[in-house]
Amino acid sequence: MKTIFAWFDRIRSSLKRHRTLRQKKKLLSTGSFRSLCLEVKEIAELSSRLWSGDDWFQKKVAQINTEMETLDSLLDRREFERIPLQKKDELRRNLIRSREELLKRVHNAPCPTDRLQ
């Protein structure tokens, strides 16, 4: 009787691992990367408009746009599917970190006018 319960526990844990892996693959799919890439690109464009006087930041935004275009072209190729899940997860975390930093920059943007409304 004990072995039957152990067998069911192994099946249950195997199904749980499989479900977790499927969710992770969905999270690291080409579509989710494409939408995250597009979001970072849009936020970078918005922040470049807000910080138009900062040359250093404009160069940084240009670099971000170039990297997002490179990533977008990589997503179209078959090589992206061959990247290990750990590398994809690291890339996703870096994209999210970049998005958060850009959002902080947008929130700290100066007012467009000195005049009180």
GUVEX-398452 format. One record per residue: residue number from 1; residue in three letters; x, y, z of N, C-alpha, C, CB in turn. Coordinates in steps of 0.1 Angstrom, whole numbers, always signed. Glycine has a CB too. Example, Ala and Ser with C-alpha at 12.3 -4.5 7.8 and 13.67 -1.06 7.14 Angstrom:
// residues 2
+-----+------+-------+-------+-------+-------+-------+-------+-------+-------+-------+-------+-------+-------+
|  nr | rest |   n.u |   n.v |   n.w |  ca.u |  ca.v |  ca.w |   c.u |   c.v |   c.w |  cb.u |  cb.v |  cb.w |
+-----+------+-------+-------+-------+-------+-------+-------+-------+-------+-------+-------+-------+-------+
|   1 |  ALA |  +132 |   -57 |   +78 |  +123 |   -45 |   +78 |  +132 |   -33 |   +78 |  +113 |   -45 |   +90 |
|   2 |  SER |  +128 |   -22 |   +71 |  +137 |   -11 |   +71 |  +129 |    +0 |   +79 |  +141 |    -6 |   +57 |
+-----+------+-------+-------+-------+-------+-------+-------+-------+-------+-------+-------+-------+-------+
END
This chain:
// residues 117
+-----+------+-------+-------+-------+-------+-------+-------+-------+-------+-------+-------+-------+-------+
|  nr | rest |   n.u |   n.v |   n.w |  ca.u |  ca.v |  ca.w |   c.u |   c.v |   c.w |  cb.u |  cb.v |  cb.w |
+-----+------+-------+-------+-------+-------+-------+-------+-------+-------+-------+-------+-------+-------+
|   1 |  MET |    +8 |   -12 |    +0 |    +0 |    +0 |    +0 |    +9 |   +13 |    +0 |    -9 |    +0 |   +12 |
|   2 |  LYS |   +20 |   +12 |    +8 |   +29 |   +23 |    +9 |   +35 |   +26 |    -5 |   +40 |   +20 |   +19 |
|   3 |  THR |   +38 |   +16 |   -13 |   +44 |   +19 |   -26 |   +34 |   +25 |   -36 |   +49 |    +5 |   -32 |
|   4 |  ILE |   +22 |   +22 |   -34 |   +12 |   +29 |   -43 |   +11 |   +44 |   -40 |    -2 |   +23 |   -41 |
|   5 |  PHE |   +12 |   +48 |   -27 |   +12 |   +62 |   -24 |   +24 |   +69 |   -29 |   +10 |   +64 |    -9 |
|   6 |  ALA |   +36 |   +62 |   -28 |   +48 |   +67 |   -32 |   +48 |   +69 |   -48 |   +60 |   +58 |   -28 |
|   7 |  TRP |   +42 |   +59 |   -54 |   +40 |   +60 |   -69 |   +32 |   +72 |   -73 |   +34 |   +47 |   -75 |
|   8 |  PHE |   +21 |   +74 |   -66 |   +12 |   +85 |   -69 |   +19 |   +99 |   -66 |    -1 |   +85 |   -61 |
|   9 |  ASP |   +27 |   +99 |   -55 |   +35 |  +111 |   -52 |   +45 |  +114 |   -63 |   +42 |  +110 |   -39 |
|  10 |  ARG |   +51 |  +104 |   -69 |   +61 |  +106 |   -80 |   +54 |  +111 |   -92 |   +68 |   +93 |   -83 |
|  11 |  ILE |   +42 |  +106 |   -95 |   +34 |  +110 |  -107 |   +30 |  +125 |  -105 |   +22 |  +101 |  -109 |
|  12 |  ARG |   +25 |  +128 |   -93 |   +21 |  +141 |   -90 |   +32 |  +151 |   -91 |   +14 |  +142 |   -76 |
|  13 |  SER |   +44 |  +148 |   -85 |   +55 |  +157 |   -86 |   +60 |  +158 |  -101 |   +66 |  +152 |   -77 |
|  14 |  SER |   +59 |  +148 |  -108 |   +63 |  +148 |  -122 |   +54 |  +157 |  -130 |   +63 |  +134 |  -128 |
|  15 |  LEU |   +41 |  +156 |  -127 |   +31 |  +165 |  -134 |   +33 |  +179 |  -130 |   +17 |  +160 |  -131 |
|  16 |  LYS |   +36 |  +182 |  -117 |   +39 |  +195 |  -113 |   +51 |  +201 |  -120 |   +41 |  +195 |   -97 |
|  17 |  ARG |   +62 |  +193 |  -121 |   +74 |  +198 |  -128 |   +71 |  +201 |  -142 |   +85 |  +188 |  -127 |
|  18 |  HIS |   +63 |  +192 |  -149 |   +59 |  +194 |  -163 |   +51 |  +207 |  -164 |   +51 |  +182 |  -168 |
|  19 |  ARG |   +41 |  +210 |  -156 |   +33 |  +222 |  -156 |   +42 |  +234 |  -154 |   +22 |  +221 |  -145 |
|  20 |  THR |   +51 |  +234 |  -145 |   +60 |  +245 |  -142 |   +69 |  +248 |  -154 |   +69 |  +242 |  -130 |
|  21 |  LEU |   +74 |  +237 |  -160 |   +82 |  +239 |  -172 |   +74 |  +245 |  -184 |   +88 |  +226 |  -177 |
|  22 |  ARG |   +62 |  +240 |  -185 |   +53 |  +246 |  -196 |   +50 |  +261 |  -194 |   +40 |  +238 |  -197 |
|  23 |  GLN |   +48 |  +265 |  -181 |   +45 |  +279 |  -178 |   +58 |  +287 |  -181 |   +41 |  +280 |  -163 |
|  24 |  LYS |   +69 |  +282 |  -177 |   +82 |  +289 |  -179 |   +85 |  +290 |  -194 |   +94 |  +281 |  -173 |
|  25 |  LYS |   +82 |  +280 |  -202 |   +84 |  +281 |  -216 |   +75 |  +291 |  -223 |   +82 |  +267 |  -223 |
|  26 |  LYS |   +62 |  +292 |  -218 |   +53 |  +302 |  -223 |   +57 |  +316 |  -219 |   +39 |  +299 |  -217 |
|  27 |  LEU |   +63 |  +318 |  -207 |   +68 |  +330 |  -202 |   +80 |  +335 |  -211 |   +71 |  +330 |  -188 |
|  28 |  LEU |   +88 |  +325 |  -215 |  +100 |  +328 |  -223 |   +98 |  +325 |  -238 |  +111 |  +320 |  -217 |
|  29 |  SER |   +86 |  +326 |  -242 |   +83 |  +324 |  -256 |   +87 |  +336 |  -265 |   +68 |  +320 |  -258 |
|  30 |  THR |   +87 |  +334 |  -278 |   +90 |  +345 |  -287 |   +80 |  +356 |  -286 |   +90 |  +339 |  -301 |
|  31 |  GLY |   +67 |  +353 |  -285 |   +57 |  +363 |  -284 |   +59 |  +372 |  -272 |   +44 |  +357 |  -284 |
|  32 |  SER |   +62 |  +366 |  -260 |   +63 |  +374 |  -248 |   +76 |  +383 |  -249 |   +64 |  +365 |  -236 |
|  33 |  PHE |   +86 |  +377 |  -255 |   +98 |  +386 |  -257 |   +96 |  +397 |  -266 |  +110 |  +377 |  -262 |
|  34 |  ARG |   +88 |  +394 |  -277 |   +85 |  +405 |  -286 |   +77 |  +416 |  -280 |   +77 |  +399 |  -298 |
|  35 |  SER |   +67 |  +413 |  -272 |   +59 |  +423 |  -265 |   +67 |  +431 |  -255 |   +47 |  +417 |  -259 |
|  36 |  LEU |   +76 |  +424 |  -248 |   +85 |  +431 |  -238 |   +95 |  +440 |  -245 |   +92 |  +421 |  -229 |
|  37 |  CYS |  +100 |  +435 |  -256 |  +109 |  +443 |  -264 |  +102 |  +456 |  -270 |  +115 |  +435 |  -276 |
|  38 |  LEU |   +90 |  +454 |  -275 |   +83 |  +466 |  -280 |   +80 |  +476 |  -269 |   +70 |  +461 |  -287 |
|  39 |  GLU |   +76 |  +470 |  -257 |   +73 |  +479 |  -246 |   +86 |  +487 |  -242 |   +68 |  +471 |  -234 |
|  40 |  VAL |   +97 |  +481 |  -241 |  +110 |  +488 |  -237 |  +113 |  +498 |  -248 |  +121 |  +478 |  -236 |
|  41 |  LYS |  +111 |  +495 |  -260 |  +114 |  +504 |  -271 |  +105 |  +517 |  -270 |  +112 |  +497 |  -285 |
|  42 |  GLU |   +92 |  +515 |  -267 |   +82 |  +526 |  -266 |   +86 |  +535 |  -254 |   +68 |  +520 |  -265 |
|  43 |  ILE |   +89 |  +529 |  -243 |   +92 |  +536 |  -231 |  +105 |  +544 |  -234 |   +94 |  +527 |  -219 |
|  44 |  ALA |  +115 |  +538 |  -241 |  +127 |  +545 |  -244 |  +124 |  +557 |  -253 |  +137 |  +536 |  -251 |
|  45 |  GLU |  +116 |  +556 |  -263 |  +112 |  +567 |  -272 |  +105 |  +578 |  -264 |  +103 |  +562 |  -283 |
|  46 |  LEU |   +96 |  +574 |  -255 |   +89 |  +584 |  -247 |   +99 |  +592 |  -238 |   +78 |  +578 |  -238 |
|  47 |  SER |  +108 |  +584 |  -231 |  +118 |  +591 |  -222 |  +128 |  +599 |  -230 |  +125 |  +580 |  -214 |
|  48 |  SER |  +131 |  +596 |  -243 |  +140 |  +604 |  -250 |  +133 |  +617 |  -254 |  +144 |  +597 |  -263 |
|  49 |  ARG |  +120 |  +617 |  -256 |  +113 |  +630 |  -258 |  +113 |  +639 |  -246 |   +98 |  +627 |  -263 |
|  50 |  LEU |  +111 |  +632 |  -234 |  +111 |  +640 |  -222 |  +125 |  +645 |  -218 |  +106 |  +631 |  -210 |
|  51 |  TRP |  +135 |  +638 |  -221 |  +149 |  +642 |  -217 |  +156 |  +646 |  -230 |  +156 |  +631 |  -210 |
|  52 |  SER |  +150 |  +654 |  -238 |  +156 |  +658 |  -251 |  +169 |  +666 |  -250 |  +147 |  +665 |  -260 |
|  53 |  GLY |  +171 |  +673 |  -239 |  +183 |  +681 |  -237 |  +195 |  +674 |  -232 |  +180 |  +692 |  -228 |
|  54 |  ASP |  +193 |  +661 |  -227 |  +204 |  +653 |  -222 |  +211 |  +645 |  -232 |  +199 |  +644 |  -210 |
|  55 |  ASP |  +223 |  +649 |  -237 |  +229 |  +642 |  -248 |  +233 |  +628 |  -244 |  +242 |  +650 |  -252 |
|  56 |  TRP |  +238 |  +626 |  -232 |  +242 |  +613 |  -227 |  +230 |  +603 |  -228 |  +248 |  +613 |  -213 |
|  57 |  PHE |  +219 |  +608 |  -223 |  +207 |  +600 |  -223 |  +202 |  +597 |  -237 |  +196 |  +606 |  -215 |
|  58 |  GLN |  +203 |  +606 |  -246 |  +199 |  +604 |  -260 |  +208 |  +593 |  -266 |  +201 |  +617 |  -268 |
|  59 |  LYS |  +221 |  +593 |  -263 |  +229 |  +582 |  -268 |  +225 |  +569 |  -262 |  +244 |  +585 |  -265 |
|  60 |  LYS |  +222 |  +569 |  -249 |  +217 |  +557 |  -243 |  +205 |  +551 |  -249 |  +215 |  +559 |  -228 |
|  61 |  VAL |  +195 |  +560 |  -252 |  +183 |  +556 |  -259 |  +185 |  +550 |  -273 |  +173 |  +568 |  -260 |
|  62 |  ALA |  +195 |  +557 |  -280 |  +198 |  +552 |  -293 |  +204 |  +537 |  -292 |  +208 |  +561 |  -300 |
|  63 |  GLN |  +212 |  +535 |  -282 |  +218 |  +522 |  -279 |  +207 |  +512 |  -276 |  +228 |  +523 |  -268 |
|  64 |  ILE |  +197 |  +516 |  -268 |  +186 |  +507 |  -264 |  +178 |  +504 |  -276 |  +177 |  +514 |  -253 |
|  65 |  ASN |  +175 |  +513 |  -285 |  +168 |  +511 |  -297 |  +175 |  +501 |  -306 |  +165 |  +524 |  -305 |
|  66 |  THR |  +188 |  +503 |  -307 |  +196 |  +493 |  -315 |  +196 |  +479 |  -310 |  +211 |  +498 |  -316 |
|  67 |  GLU |  +197 |  +478 |  -297 |  +196 |  +465 |  -290 |  +183 |  +459 |  -292 |  +200 |  +466 |  -275 |
|  68 |  MET |  +172 |  +467 |  -291 |  +159 |  +461 |  -292 |  +156 |  +457 |  -307 |  +148 |  +471 |  -288 |
|  69 |  GLU |  +161 |  +464 |  -316 |  +160 |  +460 |  -330 |  +168 |  +447 |  -333 |  +165 |  +471 |  -340 |
|  70 |  THR |  +180 |  +446 |  -327 |  +188 |  +433 |  -328 |  +180 |  +422 |  -322 |  +201 |  +435 |  -321 |
|  71 |  LEU |  +175 |  +424 |  -310 |  +167 |  +413 |  -303 |  +155 |  +409 |  -312 |  +163 |  +418 |  -289 |
|  72 |  ASP |  +148 |  +419 |  -317 |  +136 |  +417 |  -326 |  +140 |  +408 |  -338 |  +130 |  +430 |  -330 |
|  73 |  SER |  +151 |  +411 |  -344 |  +156 |  +403 |  -355 |  +160 |  +389 |  -351 |  +168 |  +410 |  -363 |
|  74 |  LEU |  +166 |  +388 |  -339 |  +169 |  +375 |  -334 |  +157 |  +366 |  -331 |  +178 |  +376 |  -321 |
|  75 |  LEU |  +146 |  +373 |  -327 |  +134 |  +366 |  -324 |  +128 |  +359 |  -337 |  +123 |  +375 |  -318 |
|  76 |  ASP |  +131 |  +365 |  -348 |  +126 |  +360 |  -361 |  +133 |  +348 |  -365 |  +126 |  +371 |  -371 |
|  77 |  ARG |  +145 |  +346 |  -360 |  +154 |  +335 |  -365 |  +152 |  +322 |  -356 |  +168 |  +339 |  -365 |
|  78 |  ARG |  +156 |  +311 |  -362 |  +154 |  +298 |  -355 |  +164 |  +297 |  -343 |  +157 |  +287 |  -365 |
|  79 |  GLU |  +175 |  +304 |  -343 |  +185 |  +303 |  -333 |  +179 |  +307 |  -319 |  +197 |  +312 |  -336 |
|  80 |  PHE |  +169 |  +315 |  -319 |  +163 |  +319 |  -306 |  +157 |  +308 |  -299 |  +153 |  +330 |  -308 |
|  81 |  GLU |  +152 |  +298 |  -306 |  +145 |  +287 |  -300 |  +156 |  +277 |  -294 |  +137 |  +279 |  -310 |
|  82 |  ARG |  +168 |  +278 |  -299 |  +179 |  +270 |  -294 |  +186 |  +275 |  -281 |  +189 |  +267 |  -305 |
|  83 |  ILE |  +183 |  +287 |  -278 |  +189 |  +293 |  -266 |  +184 |  +286 |  -254 |  +187 |  +309 |  -265 |
|  84 |  PRO |  +192 |  +282 |  -244 |  +187 |  +275 |  -232 |  +178 |  +284 |  -224 |  +199 |  +271 |  -223 |
|  85 |  LEU |  +169 |  +278 |  -217 |  +159 |  +285 |  -209 |  +165 |  +294 |  -199 |  +150 |  +275 |  -202 |
|  86 |  GLN |  +177 |  +290 |  -193 |  +183 |  +298 |  -183 |  +188 |  +311 |  -189 |  +195 |  +291 |  -177 |
|  87 |  LYS |  +193 |  +311 |  -201 |  +198 |  +323 |  -208 |  +186 |  +332 |  -212 |  +206 |  +319 |  -221 |
|  88 |  LYS |  +175 |  +325 |  -216 |  +163 |  +333 |  -219 |  +158 |  +340 |  -207 |  +152 |  +324 |  -226 |
|  89 |  ASP |  +158 |  +333 |  -196 |  +153 |  +338 |  -183 |  +162 |  +350 |  -179 |  +153 |  +327 |  -172 |
|  90 |  GLU |  +175 |  +349 |  -180 |  +184 |  +360 |  -177 |  +181 |  +372 |  -186 |  +198 |  +355 |  -178 |
|  91 |  LEU |  +179 |  +369 |  -199 |  +176 |  +380 |  -208 |  +163 |  +387 |  -205 |  +175 |  +375 |  -223 |
|  92 |  ARG |  +153 |  +379 |  -201 |  +140 |  +385 |  -197 |  +141 |  +394 |  -185 |  +130 |  +374 |  -195 |
|  93 |  ARG |  +149 |  +389 |  -175 |  +151 |  +397 |  -163 |  +158 |  +410 |  -166 |  +159 |  +389 |  -152 |
|  94 |  ASN |  +168 |  +409 |  -175 |  +175 |  +421 |  -179 |  +166 |  +431 |  -186 |  +187 |  +418 |  -188 |
|  95 |  LEU |  +157 |  +426 |  -195 |  +148 |  +435 |  -201 |  +138 |  +441 |  -191 |  +140 |  +427 |  -212 |
|  96 |  ILE |  +134 |  +434 |  -182 |  +125 |  +439 |  -172 |  +132 |  +450 |  -163 |  +119 |  +428 |  -163 |
|  97 |  ARG |  +144 |  +447 |  -160 |  +152 |  +457 |  -153 |  +154 |  +470 |  -161 |  +166 |  +451 |  -149 |
|  98 |  SER |  +157 |  +468 |  -174 |  +158 |  +480 |  -183 |  +145 |  +488 |  -183 |  +162 |  +476 |  -197 |
|  99 |  ARG |  +134 |  +481 |  -184 |  +121 |  +487 |  -185 |  +118 |  +495 |  -172 |  +110 |  +477 |  -187 |
| 100 |  GLU |  +122 |  +489 |  -160 |  +120 |  +496 |  -147 |  +128 |  +508 |  -146 |  +123 |  +486 |  -136 |
| 101 |  GLU |  +141 |  +508 |  -151 |  +149 |  +519 |  -150 |  +144 |  +530 |  -159 |  +164 |  +515 |  -154 |
| 102 |  LEU |  +139 |  +527 |  -171 |  +134 |  +537 |  -180 |  +121 |  +543 |  -174 |  +130 |  +531 |  -194 |
| 103 |  LEU |  +113 |  +535 |  -168 |  +101 |  +540 |  -161 |  +105 |  +550 |  -150 |   +92 |  +529 |  -156 |
| 104 |  LYS |  +115 |  +547 |  -142 |  +120 |  +556 |  -132 |  +124 |  +569 |  -138 |  +131 |  +550 |  -124 |
| 105 |  ARG |  +131 |  +568 |  -149 |  +136 |  +580 |  -156 |  +124 |  +589 |  -161 |  +145 |  +577 |  -168 |
| 106 |  VAL |  +113 |  +582 |  -166 |  +102 |  +590 |  -171 |   +95 |  +596 |  -159 |   +92 |  +580 |  -178 |
| 107 |  HIS |   +94 |  +589 |  -148 |   +87 |  +595 |  -136 |   +95 |  +607 |  -130 |   +86 |  +585 |  -125 |
| 108 |  ASN |  +108 |  +607 |  -132 |  +116 |  +618 |  -127 |  +119 |  +629 |  -137 |  +130 |  +613 |  -123 |
| 109 |  ALA |  +111 |  +629 |  -148 |  +113 |  +639 |  -158 |  +109 |  +653 |  -153 |  +105 |  +635 |  -171 |
| 110 |  PRO |  +116 |  +663 |  -158 |  +113 |  +676 |  -153 |  +100 |  +681 |  -160 |  +124 |  +686 |  -157 |
| 111 |  CYS |   +93 |  +690 |  -153 |   +81 |  +696 |  -159 |   +84 |  +703 |  -172 |   +74 |  +706 |  -149 |
| 112 |  PRO |   +75 |  +703 |  -182 |   +78 |  +709 |  -194 |   +78 |  +725 |  -194 |   +68 |  +705 |  -205 |
| 113 |  THR |   +73 |  +730 |  -183 |   +72 |  +745 |  -181 |   +75 |  +748 |  -167 |   +59 |  +750 |  -186 |
| 114 |  ASP |   +81 |  +760 |  -165 |   +83 |  +766 |  -152 |   +71 |  +772 |  -146 |   +95 |  +775 |  -152 |
| 115 |  ARG |   +62 |  +775 |  -154 |   +50 |  +783 |  -150 |   +40 |  +774 |  -142 |   +43 |  +788 |  -162 |
| 116 |  LEU |   +36 |  +778 |  -130 |   +26 |  +771 |  -122 |   +13 |  +771 |  -129 |   +25 |  +777 |  -108 |
| 117 |  GLN |    +6 |  +760 |  -129 |    -7 |  +759 |  -136 |   -18 |  +763 |  -126 |    -9 |  +745 |  -141 |
+-----+------+-------+-------+-------+-------+-------+-------+-------+-------+-------+-------+-------+-------+
END
